Amino acid sequence: MGGEFRYNSCLTDLVIKNNKIEKIIINNKEELLTNNVFLAIGHSARDTYYMLDKNNVNMKSKPFAVGLRIVHYEDDINKDLYGKYYKILKPASYKLTYTTKENRGVYSFCMCPGGYVVNTSSEKGFLSINGMSNYERNSGFSNSAIVVTVNSKDYGEGLFDGLEFQRNLEKKAYELGKGLMPIQTYGDFLNNKVSKINISSFNKGNYKESNLNDLLPDYISNSIKEAMPIFGKQINSFNSKDALMLGIESRTSSPITILRNEDGISNIDGLYPVGEGAGYSGGITTSAIDGVKQAENFAKRFKPFN
């Protein structure tokens, strides 16, 4: 249909004239003429956020959540949720939420039945992790993030203060694990001591035994410790002392919103912020829906529906 996919191509600048998009710059050298750009950048395109700010694109800081990823044996989770039927049902998933005494939200995020913990670092000298499942969901382990809400009271009022808060945690994680994923059992996390781990196949990327209390601010680690017994009442094995915890899960959502009007356009005419990196969704499905919404906004503008 005339579309073109470009690999190894980074959007490095915008050319704006009379407050309208005129062209984009690729890899600091190639110019592409266009009056419309769908900015579906994802929540880790930190260089792009700084470039947009340089071009006076309106943005604001937004709250997000950070924490750890927890790993259990898949059969334990399946038995807890399905009982005697666990062998004939698909791998179990869960969603857990709790509000602490200090009014912080703690919740499971990106639950991966039969999945893996993955090193998803994207900057040299920084470390972040995530989870994934293959189609068959048969790794033998289930994992999810257990994250705690944070806001400007924790990291500051500046536009990039939340982003730098993430980066500071990722730098600490890299240093704590010496470039590998820091790991600890839940029991040792409670007792503030380094674990001895001899388990594999739950991970994509190597790990190093560490004390995750040295990674997290006290208000985050204490919030997780307060929530875990409550989660254990909902899923019996969830707060097992042998459950594995790894850090840092820092990119649950974008720390920035790229502002747009009711027609989906930013303060720069022709620039359409889309999805999670723009601050309008929190995962794969909602990002896809936001993409459809923005495509409809574009169609209404240039070819109104009958």
VOGU-3710 file (C-alpha; in Angstrom, 3 decimals, decimal comma):
1> mggefrynsc> 0,000/0,000/0,000  2,997/2,291/-0,392  4,276/2,052/3,176  7,964/1,665/4,005  9,642/0,213/7,097  13,084/1,575/7,974  15,481/-0,172/10,313  18,503/1,432/12,014  16,705/4,751/11,600  16,481/7,122/14,560
11> ltdlviknnk> 14,300/10,225/14,590  16,888/12,801/15,686  15,155/16,118/14,994  12,052/17,924/13,747  11,988/20,850/11,348  9,112/23,151/12,294  8,006/26,217/10,379  5,147/28,506/11,412  4,325/26,017/14,168  3,809/23,189/11,657
21> iekiiinnke> 5,838/20,067/10,914  7,788/20,581/7,689  10,260/17,700/7,741  11,967/15,197/10,036  15,657/14,384/10,382  16,802/10,745/10,465  20,169/9,760/11,994  21,195/13,438/12,143  21,559/13,687/8,357  18,664/12,459/6,185
31> elltnnvfla> 15,703/14,810/5,670  12,210/13,505/5,002  9,524/15,959/3,919  6,242/15,498/5,751  3,487/17,546/7,341  2,247/14,750/9,626  4,098/12,582/12,137  2,645/9,850/14,356  4,906/9,860/17,389  4,504/6,304/18,756
41> ighsardtyy> 7,889/6,221/20,462  7,415/3,887/23,439  8,219/4,787/27,029  12,014/4,330/26,788  12,823/6,814/24,005  14,530/9,182/26,402  16,628/10,889/23,745  13,426/11,695/21,844  11,835/13,360/24,881  14,807/15,715/25,169
51> mldknnvnmk> 14,675/16,436/21,433  10,961/17,260/21,648  11,570/19,613/24,547  14,264/21,386/22,520  11,644/21,909/19,794  9,123/23,377/22,279  6,674/20,472/22,115  4,387/20,770/25,129  4,911/17,993/27,684  4,375/17,443/31,386
61> skpfavglri> 5,651/15,036/34,024  3,330/12,192/35,086  3,292/9,633/37,918  4,359/6,021/37,321  5,467/3,016/39,400  8,703/1,165/40,121  9,610/-1,989/42,001  10,795/-5,569/41,606  9,889/-8,658/39,615  8,863/-11,779/41,550
71> vhyeddinkd> 9,210/-15,387/40,341  7,314/-18,490/41,489  7,121/-22,065/40,278  4,371/-22,191/37,689  2,710/-25,249/39,253  2,459/-23,509/42,644  0,561/-20,565/41,156  -1,631/-22,878/39,053  -2,501/-25,061/42,058  -3,296/-22,040/44,234
81> lygkyykilk> -5,645/-20,553/41,643  -7,145/-23,687/40,042  -6,969/-26,354/42,739  -7,222/-29,951/41,509  -8,002/-28,824/37,961  -4,644/-27,100/37,430  -3,266/-29,780/35,080  -6,086/-29,460/32,541  -6,346/-25,659/32,467  -4,110/-23,140/30,741
91> pasykltytt> -1,340/-21,474/32,811  -2,898/-19,200/35,429  -2,560/-15,434/35,506  -3,359/-13,027/38,324  -3,823/-9,364/39,186  -3,120/-8,106/42,696  -3,577/-4,645/44,222  -3,103/-3,120/47,652  -3,054/0,355/49,187  -0,539/0,845/52,005
101> kenrgvysfc> -1,054/2,675/55,285  0,857/5,581/53,694  -1,678/5,547/50,823  0,710/4,187/48,207  -0,566/1,817/45,571  1,195/-1,547/45,245  0,168/-3,817/42,380  1,197/-6,643/40,097  2,057/-5,627/36,564  2,838/-7,428/33,309
111> mcpggyvvnt> 2,132/-10,895/34,713  3,871/-13,594/32,633  2,501/-17,138/33,113  5,099/-19,750/32,206  7,468/-16,927/31,349  10,941/-15,521/31,859  12,561/-12,548/33,565  14,485/-10,614/30,933  17,339/-8,121/31,092  15,972/-5,228/29,013
121> ssekgflsin> 18,738/-2,681/29,565  18,907/-0,019/26,853  21,718/2,252/28,069  25,336/1,398/28,802  25,955/1,403/32,546  22,239/1,102/33,414  20,100/-1,981/34,091  16,360/-2,573/33,877  14,328/-5,780/33,704  10,984/-6,957/32,378
131> gmsnyernsg> 9,048/-10,181/31,852  7,932/-12,162/28,812  6,203/-15,423/27,920  6,588/-17,535/24,833  3,394/-18,706/23,144  3,304/-22,084/24,919  3,936/-20,509/28,336  5,810/-23,552/29,546  9,010/-22,300/31,193  8,008/-23,868/34,510
141> fsnsaivvtv> 8,006/-20,447/36,197  5,569/-17,551/36,433  6,591/-13,976/37,132  5,185/-10,494/37,464  6,326/-7,069/38,551  5,347/-5,908/42,029  5,500/-2,140/41,768  4,814/0,888/43,951  3,354/4,182/42,771  5,623/7,244/42,819
151> nskdygeglf> 4,949/10,889/41,963  6,511/14,336/41,917  6,671/14,411/45,730  9,224/11,612/45,456  11,366/12,886/42,593  10,639/16,587/41,954  8,493/18,914/39,880  10,742/19,270/36,818  9,730/17,839/33,455  12,549/15,270/33,403
161> dglefqrnle> 12,814/14,619/37,147  10,782/11,387/36,915  12,865/10,168/33,988  16,083/10,849/35,898  14,604/9,100/38,950  14,212/5,997/36,773  17,744/6,331/35,440  19,215/6,709/38,925  17,567/3,451/40,020  18,773/1,711/36,859
171> kkayelgkgl> 22,327/2,931/37,492  22,183/1,627/41,069  20,859/-1,730/39,799  23,716/-1,982/37,304  26,298/-1,218/39,985  24,679/-3,514/42,579  24,582/-6,459/40,170  27,869/-5,552/38,460  26,009/-5,481/35,157  23,850/-8,538/35,946
181> mpiqtygdfl> 20,295/-8,683/37,293  20,351/-8,302/41,125  18,472/-11,202/42,759  17,341/-12,187/46,261  14,784/-14,527/47,803  11,752/-12,902/49,386  12,724/-14,346/52,763  16,181/-12,804/52,591  14,698/-9,540/51,310  12,727/-9,422/54,573
191> nnkvskinis> 15,817/-10,318/56,620  18,100/-7,871/54,811  20,725/-10,426/53,767  22,203/-11,676/50,500  20,810/-14,989/49,220  22,470/-18,026/47,713  20,590/-18,834/44,498  20,978/-22,046/42,514  18,044/-21,929/40,104  17,991/-21,231/36,383
201> sfnkgnykes> 15,708/-21,358/33,307  13,410/-18,651/34,715  15,652/-15,986/33,193  16,977/-14,495/29,948  20,142/-12,790/31,152  22,435/-13,687/34,038  21,885/-12,664/37,637  23,973/-11,826/40,709  23,021/-12,430/44,346  22,490/-9,019/45,959
211> nlndllpdyi> 20,582/-7,223/48,703  17,676/-5,461/46,989  17,172/-3,297/50,086  20,334/-1,492/48,958  18,682/-0,746/45,622  15,252/0,577/46,586  14,321/3,686/48,557  12,893/2,672/51,942  9,378/3,843/51,058  9,323/1,459/48,081
221> snsikeampi> 10,834/-1,585/49,797  8,634/-1,060/52,877  5,521/-0,753/50,694  6,329/-4,077/48,993  6,970/-5,747/52,360  3,625/-4,454/53,663  1,722/-5,687/50,604  3,220/-9,165/50,262  1,401/-10,823/53,224  -1,887/-9,477/51,845
231> fgkqinsfns> -1,098/-10,940/48,426  -0,244/-14,220/50,204  -3,793/-14,373/51,540  -5,093/-14,245/47,960  -2,535/-16,655/46,463  -1,140/-19,001/49,116  2,365/-19,416/47,702  2,791/-15,800/46,708  4,712/-14,732/49,805  6,720/-17,937/50,000
241> kdalmlgies> 10,154/-17,251/51,511  11,715/-19,023/48,491  10,083/-16,767/45,879  12,728/-14,980/43,816  12,844/-11,191/43,508  14,865/-9,252/40,927  15,353/-5,570/40,132  14,865/-3,075/38,887  11,424/-2,900/37,258  11,492/0,800/36,440
251> rtsspitilr> 9,564/1,251/33,189  5,968/0,403/33,949  4,809/3,456/32,000  6,095/6,710/30,616  7,203/9,350/33,155  6,086/12,018/30,668  2,892/12,955/28,821  3,175/14,627/25,412  0,177/16,935/25,504  -2,409/16,797/22,721
261> nedgisnidg> -5,771/18,413/22,033  -9,158/16,737/21,531  -8,220/16,094/17,886  -5,123/14,193/19,002  -2,627/16,853/17,850  0,140/18,405/19,954  0,803/22,153/20,082  2,846/21,579/16,895  0,420/21,130/13,990  0,795/17,722/12,359
271> lypvgegagy> 2,415/16,025/15,342  0,245/13,163/16,687  1,485/11,690/20,012  0,429/8,032/20,271  0,361/5,318/22,906  2,431/4,508/25,951  5,439/6,701/25,264  3,133/9,659/24,791  1,517/8,986/28,172  -1,906/7,816/26,936
281> sggittsaid> -1,798/4,067/27,576  -0,240/1,507/29,874  0,448/-1,622/27,873  0,213/-3,444/24,563  -3,574/-3,530/24,128  -4,313/0,018/25,256  -1,461/1,308/23,071  -2,984/-0,442/20,063  -6,387/1,069/20,835  -4,839/4,529/21,145
291> gvkqaenfak> -3,184/3,991/17,758  -6,584/3,237/16,208  -8,008/6,326/17,896  -5,255/8,525/16,456  -5,679/7,012/12,986  -9,373/7,918/13,169  -8,484/11,467/14,247  -6,195/11,769/11,242  -8,840/10,373/8,874  -11,488/12,757/10,186
301> rfkpfn> -9,240/15,694/9,510  -8,278/14,863/5,926  -11,173/12,731/4,701  -14,268/13,179/6,865  -16,423/10,126/7,400  -19,811/10,105/5,644
//
